[in-house]
Amino acid sequence: MLMKIRVSGCFIFIFISVIAIFFTLLTDDSLARRPPKKVVVAPPRAVRHGHVIPRLPPEHRRVWHNKNAYFYHGGVFYRPGPSGFIVVRPPVGVVVTNLPVGFRRLWIGGTGFYVYGDVFYRRVPNGYAVIETPPQVIVEDSSDLVQPAVSATGKVSVAVEVLNVRSGPSLMHPTIFQIQKGYIMEIHGKSDGWLYVLLPNGEYGWVMKEFTTLVEPPASG
């Protein structure tokens, strides 16, 4: 009788183990069929590719890729054009020595990347190389840039060595760009003590008026 109980118990244990293994394999298979989790990246601002500027920002650097020259400054790449320099998307593989203010570190599947705007980089011995956007990433074009309530015109130049550009007219807003001394900016709006200006990359941002010098007074109507 005792032997029968032991045999029955052993059979039940084996049966339960087989069922557990079956469901484990079934679960693993269903998980394997699931698409990889998407990582959403929302850039703080989008660079306007195709925008043309008359001259390059101060402190820009020349970088080469496949014997083609690009100009790089503040996370933005330029190529010479008929009437100035055109903002372009960087080619995969081009290497820069430093990343711009506002870059993010992102980990995907245990691998570390750097991202600025919608451009991804990886660390290489001589700097940071532009790479293809990882397949798990969805880039959403969203911006928290504060729009001016009061319009304005004119031009100002940067009066300090490095001027921080912010997403809104206060020190509480994050820095989204930096401009070197002497660069001339067009005014497109204003707030109390702040100017809404056109940036070298074709986007807009806010700078403190006290750190600028008036170059061209507002147009009279």
C-alpha positions in Angstrom: 0.0 0.0 0.0 2.8 2.4 0.9 4.6 1.6 -2.4 1.4 2.5 -4.3 1.1 5.8 -2.5 4.8 6.6 -3.3 4.3 5.7 -7.0 1.2 7.7 -7.2 2.9 10.7 -5.6 5.8 10.4 -7.9 3.5 10.3 -11.0 1.6 13.4 -9.8 4.9 15.3 -9.3 6.1 14.3 -12.7 2.8 15.3 -14.3 2.7 18.7 -12.5 6.4 19.3 -13.6 5.6 18.5 -17.2 2.5 20.9 -17.2 4.7 23.6 -15.6 7.4 23.3 -18.2 4.8 23.3 -21.0 3.2 26.5 -19.8 6.7 28.1 -19.3 7.7 27.3 -22.9 4.3 28.6 -24.1 4.7 31.8 -22.2 8.3 32.3 -23.4 7.2 31.7 -27.0 4.4 34.3 -26.7 6.8 36.8 -25.2 9.3 36.1 -28.0 6.6 36.9 -30.6 5.9 40.3 -29.0 7.4 43.3 -30.8 10.3 45.0 -28.9 9.4 47.7 -26.6 9.5 51.1 -28.3 11.5 54.0 -26.7 9.9 57.3 -27.4 12.3 60.3 -27.8 10.9 63.7 -27.8 13.5 66.2 -28.9 13.5 69.6 -27.1 13.4 71.2 -30.5 13.7 70.3 -34.1 16.5 71.6 -36.4 15.1 73.1 -39.6 17.1 71.2 -42.2 17.4 73.2 -45.4 17.5 76.6 -43.6 20.2 78.9 -45.0 22.4 81.2 -43.0 24.6 83.9 -44.5 27.7 83.1 -42.4 28.8 80.3 -40.0 28.5 80.8 -36.2 31.8 81.7 -34.5 33.8 78.8 -33.1 32.4 76.4 -35.7 34.5 73.4 -36.6 35.1 71.7 -39.9 34.6 67.9 -40.0 35.1 65.5 -42.8 33.2 62.5 -44.0 33.9 60.6 -47.2 36.1 63.5 -48.4 33.1 65.9 -48.0 33.5 68.9 -45.7 30.8 69.7 -43.1 30.7 72.5 -40.6 29.6 71.8 -37.1 28.5 74.0 -34.2 26.2 73.5 -31.3 24.8 70.2 -32.6 24.0 71.6 -36.0 25.7 70.6 -39.3 26.1 72.8 -42.3 27.1 72.5 -45.9 28.2 75.3 -48.3 25.3 76.5 -50.5 24.9 79.1 -53.3 23.9 81.9 -51.0 25.4 80.8 -47.6 25.5 77.7 -45.5 22.6 75.1 -45.4 21.5 73.3 -42.3 21.7 69.6 -43.2 21.2 66.3 -41.4 24.6 64.8 -40.6 25.7 61.7 -42.5 26.0 58.4 -40.5 29.6 57.9 -39.5 30.7 61.5 -39.2 32.6 62.1 -36.0 32.6 65.2 -33.8 34.8 65.9 -30.8 32.1 67.2 -28.4 28.4 67.1 -27.9 26.2 70.2 -27.7 24.5 71.6 -24.6 21.3 69.7 -23.9 22.3 66.2 -25.1 20.8 63.2 -23.4 22.3 59.8 -22.4 19.9 57.0 -23.3 20.2 53.3 -22.6 18.5 50.8 -25.0 18.9 47.1 -24.5 21.9 47.6 -22.3 23.7 49.8 -24.8 24.4 53.4 -24.2 23.7 56.1 -26.7 23.8 59.9 -26.8 21.0 61.8 -28.4 20.5 65.5 -29.4 17.4 66.5 -31.2 16.7 63.5 -33.4 20.4 62.6 -34.0 22.0 59.6 -32.2 25.7 59.3 -31.4 27.9 56.6 -29.9 31.2 57.1 -28.2 34.3 56.3 -30.3 38.0 56.8 -29.4 38.3 60.2 -31.1 34.9 61.6 -30.2 31.2 60.9 -31.0 30.1 59.2 -34.2 26.6 59.8 -35.7 24.7 56.5 -36.0 21.4 55.4 -37.5 18.4 55.9 -35.2 18.0 52.6 -33.3 15.0 50.5 -34.5 13.4 50.6 -31.1 13.2 54.3 -31.1 10.2 56.5 -32.1 11.1 60.1 -32.5 8.2 62.5 -31.7 8.5 66.1 -32.9 7.5 68.0 -29.8 8.7 71.3 -28.5 8.1 73.2 -25.3 9.3 76.4 -26.8 7.3 79.4 -25.4 6.0 81.6 -28.1 6.2 85.4 -27.6 3.0 87.4 -26.8 4.5 90.6 -28.0 6.1 90.9 -31.5 9.3 92.9 -32.0 11.9 93.6 -34.7 15.5 94.7 -35.0 18.9 93.0 -34.6 21.2 92.5 -31.6 24.7 91.0 -31.2 25.9 88.8 -28.4 27.8 90.9 -25.8 29.2 88.1 -23.7 31.6 85.3 -24.4 28.9 82.6 -24.4 25.1 83.4 -24.3 22.7 80.8 -23.2 19.5 80.5 -25.3 16.5 79.2 -23.3 13.1 77.7 -24.3 11.2 80.5 -22.5 11.7 84.0 -21.1 13.0 83.0 -17.6 15.9 81.3 -16.0 13.6 78.5 -15.0 13.4 77.3 -18.7 16.2 74.9 -19.9 19.1 76.0 -22.0 18.6 74.7 -25.6 21.4 76.4 -27.4 24.6 78.6 -26.9 25.8 81.4 -29.1 29.3 82.9 -29.1 30.2 86.6 -28.7 29.6 88.8 -31.7 27.0 86.8 -33.4 24.1 89.0 -34.8 20.6 87.8 -34.1 17.3 88.9 -35.6 14.6 89.8 -33.0 11.1 88.3 -33.5 9.5 88.9 -30.2 10.0 90.1 -26.6 9.0 89.7 -23.0 10.1 91.5 -19.9 13.8 91.7 -20.1 14.0 88.9 -22.8 14.2 88.7 -26.5 12.9 86.1 -28.8 15.5 85.6 -31.5 16.4 83.6 -34.6 19.2 81.1 -33.9 22.0 80.0 -36.3 20.2 76.7 -36.9 17.0 78.3 -38.1 15.1 77.7 -34.9 14.1 80.3 -32.3 14.8 80.8 -28.6 14.9 83.3 -25.7 18.0 85.4 -24.6 18.4 87.9 -21.9 18.3 91.4 -23.3 21.0 92.7 -20.9 23.6 90.4 -22.5 23.1 91.8 -26.0 23.9 95.0 -27.9 21.5 96.7 -30.2 22.8 96.6 -33.8 19.7 97.5 -35.8 16.8 99.4 -34.1 13.2 98.3 -34.5 11.7 99.2 -37.8 9.3 102.2 -37.6 5.9 101.7 -39.0 
